[in-house]
Structures are given as structure tokens and as C-alpha cells.
Amino acid sequence: MSMMESVAYLKGLAQGLDIDESSKEGKLLLAIVDVLDEMAESINDIEDVCDEFDELIDIIDEDLGDLENDFYGISDDEDEDEMLDDDELYEVTCPNCDDVIYLDEDMLLEGDMDCPNCGQKLEFDYDGCNCGCDDDCGCDCGCDHNHE
């Protein structure tokens, strides 16, 4: 039984009991039923708005997915594993919301960014070298840094 149906039942019950509106108790009970009716209507309106917002959020989520696909250059037939095989993108998981985002080297070199999902500031300690050599090991790691 919905809240509106429950309140309608209580209103009918109050009318069926022929509550005396002139007594203090009768005034109180009828006022309570009226308040319950108003609250049920308000809650019903809020639920309707929430349903509309839920639909809008789904639409925005789909649009955001399309934008992410366009931004990261992923076609609909590619999956995330194929994208990660590309050496130019790095997978980062937000520690706050666990959202997985993909960044290129330039974005990592900026040092920080806000998570697109929750807004948490993400900081990166990335120097462009994949071997962790601090640019002075003389390795041949294939990065853009000139090692001695």
C-alpha cells in the first residue's frame, strides 16, 4: 500500500468513526490526519521529481560516456583492455570514489587534476620515465628524457 493510499485509508477511518470535531481530541486527530495527507502529497511530489532526475542523470551519464570516448579516442567497438595496450594512456583510480580514468602522459606531467566523477584532487608524481630511475641512471627505458 502506498503512502497516499494509507493516508486515504486513515482519512476514511476518521470519517467513519464520526470523530467529534468540537472536542480537543477530535480536533487533534483530524489535524494530524490532515498533516499526514499534506506530507504524503509532498513526498509523492518529491518522488516524482526524483524519478525525473534519475532519468536525466542516465541521459547525462550516456552523454558523458560519449564525450569520454571521443576525448580518449575510443571507438564503440574498442574495449578498455585494447585502450590500455596503447602506451600513451595510463589508468588511474580515484582513491575517493574508485572511478577509473585514463590519462595521457601530458595530463600526468601536469602533476594534478580533479577527479571528473567526485571532484577529489588527484596528484601525480610522474616524470615521464617508466623505469623509476629519476632521470640519471643511464638506462635505455625509451622515455623522452635524455639520460646520461
C-alpha positions as CSV (number, residue, x, y, z in Angstrom):
1,M,0.0,0.0,0.0
2,S,1.4,3.4,-1.0
3,M,1.7,6.3,1.4
4,M,-1.1,8.1,-0.4
5,E,-3.4,5.0,-0.1
6,S,-2.5,4.7,3.6
7,V,-3.4,8.3,4.4
8,A,-6.6,8.0,2.3
9,Y,-7.5,4.9,4.4
10,L,-6.8,6.9,7.7
11,K,-9.0,9.8,6.4
12,G,-11.8,7.3,5.7
13,L,-11.4,5.7,9.0
14,A,-11.5,9.0,10.8
15,Q,-14.7,9.9,8.9
16,G,-16.2,6.5,9.6
17,L,-15.6,6.8,13.3
18,D,-17.5,10.0,13.3
19,I,-14.9,11.8,15.4
20,D,-16.3,14.8,17.2
21,E,-14.7,17.9,15.7
22,S,-15.7,20.0,18.7
23,S,-13.6,18.0,21.3
24,K,-9.9,18.7,21.8
25,E,-9.0,15.2,21.0
26,G,-11.1,15.2,17.8
27,K,-9.6,18.4,16.6
28,L,-6.1,17.0,17.3
29,L,-6.8,13.7,15.5
30,L,-8.3,15.4,12.4
31,A,-5.5,17.9,12.3
32,I,-3.0,15.0,12.4
33,V,-4.7,13.2,9.5
34,D,-4.7,16.5,7.5
35,V,-1.0,17.0,8.1
36,L,-0.4,13.4,7.1
37,D,-2.3,14.0,3.9
38,E,-0.2,17.1,3.1
39,M,3.0,15.2,3.9
40,A,2.0,12.2,1.7
41,E,1.3,14.6,-1.2
42,S,4.7,16.4,-0.7
43,I,6.5,13.1,-0.6
44,N,4.7,11.9,-3.7
45,D,5.8,15.1,-5.5
46,I,9.4,14.6,-4.3
47,E,9.4,11.0,-5.6
48,D,8.1,12.2,-9.0
49,V,10.9,14.8,-9.2
50,C,13.5,12.2,-8.1
51,D,12.3,9.9,-10.9
52,E,12.7,12.7,-13.4
53,F,16.2,13.5,-12.1
54,D,17.1,9.8,-12.3
55,E,16.1,9.8,-16.0
56,L,18.1,13.0,-16.6
57,I,21.2,11.5,-14.8
58,D,21.0,8.4,-17.0
59,I,20.9,10.7,-20.1
60,I,23.8,12.8,-18.8
61,D,25.8,9.6,-18.0
62,E,25.3,8.3,-21.5
63,D,26.4,11.7,-22.9
64,L,29.4,11.8,-20.6
65,G,30.4,8.3,-21.8
66,D,30.2,9.5,-25.4
67,L,32.4,12.5,-24.5
68,E,34.9,10.3,-22.8
69,N,35.0,8.0,-25.8
70,D,35.6,11.0,-28.1
71,F,38.2,12.5,-25.8
72,Y,40.2,9.3,-25.3
73,G,39.7,8.3,-28.9
74,I,37.9,5.1,-28.1
75,S,35.5,3.8,-30.7
76,D,32.4,1.8,-29.7
77,D,34.0,-1.4,-30.8
78,E,37.1,-1.0,-28.7
79,D,37.2,-2.1,-25.1
80,E,39.2,-0.8,-22.2
81,D,41.8,-3.6,-22.4
82,E,42.6,-2.5,-26.0
83,M,42.8,1.1,-24.9
84,L,45.2,0.2,-22.1
85,D,47.5,-1.6,-24.6
86,D,48.2,1.7,-26.1
87,D,51.4,3.0,-24.4
88,E,50.1,6.6,-24.5
89,L,47.3,6.2,-21.9
90,Y,47.6,5.4,-18.2
91,E,44.8,4.0,-15.9
92,V,44.3,6.0,-12.7
93,T,41.8,5.0,-10.0
94,C,40.5,7.8,-7.7
95,P,41.1,6.8,-4.1
96,N,37.9,8.7,-3.1
97,C,35.2,7.2,-5.4
98,D,37.1,4.3,-7.1
99,D,36.3,5.8,-10.5
100,V,38.8,4.6,-13.2
101,I,40.0,7.3,-15.5
102,Y,42.5,7.2,-18.4
103,L,45.2,9.9,-18.8
104,D,47.9,10.5,-21.3
105,E,51.4,11.5,-20.5
106,D,50.8,15.2,-20.8
107,M,48.0,15.1,-18.3
108,L,50.2,13.2,-15.8
109,L,53.1,15.6,-16.3
110,E,50.8,18.5,-15.2
111,G,51.1,16.9,-11.7
112,D,47.5,17.1,-10.6
113,M,43.8,17.3,-11.6
114,D,40.4,17.0,-10.1
115,C,38.6,13.6,-10.4
116,P,35.9,14.1,-13.1
117,N,33.5,12.0,-11.0
118,C,33.8,13.3,-7.5
119,G,36.0,16.4,-7.7
120,Q,38.7,15.0,-5.4
121,K,42.1,16.5,-6.2
122,L,44.4,13.8,-7.6
123,E,48.1,14.3,-7.5
124,F,50.6,12.6,-9.7
125,D,54.4,12.0,-9.2
126,Y,55.3,11.3,-12.8
127,D,58.4,12.3,-14.5
128,G,57.8,10.6,-17.8
129,C,60.3,7.8,-17.2
130,N,58.7,4.3,-16.8
131,C,61.7,2.7,-15.0
132,G,61.7,4.9,-11.9
133,C,65.3,6.0,-12.5
134,D,65.0,9.7,-11.6
135,D,66.4,10.5,-15.0
136,D,70.0,9.8,-14.0
137,C,70.5,6.1,-14.2
138,G,71.7,5.9,-17.8
139,C,69.0,3.4,-18.7
140,D,67.6,2.9,-22.1
141,C,63.9,2.9,-21.0
142,G,62.5,4.5,-24.1
143,C,61.2,7.6,-22.4
144,D,61.5,11.2,-23.7
145,H,64.2,12.2,-21.1
146,N,67.8,12.4,-22.0
147,H,69.6,10.0,-19.7
148,E,73.4,10.4,-19.3
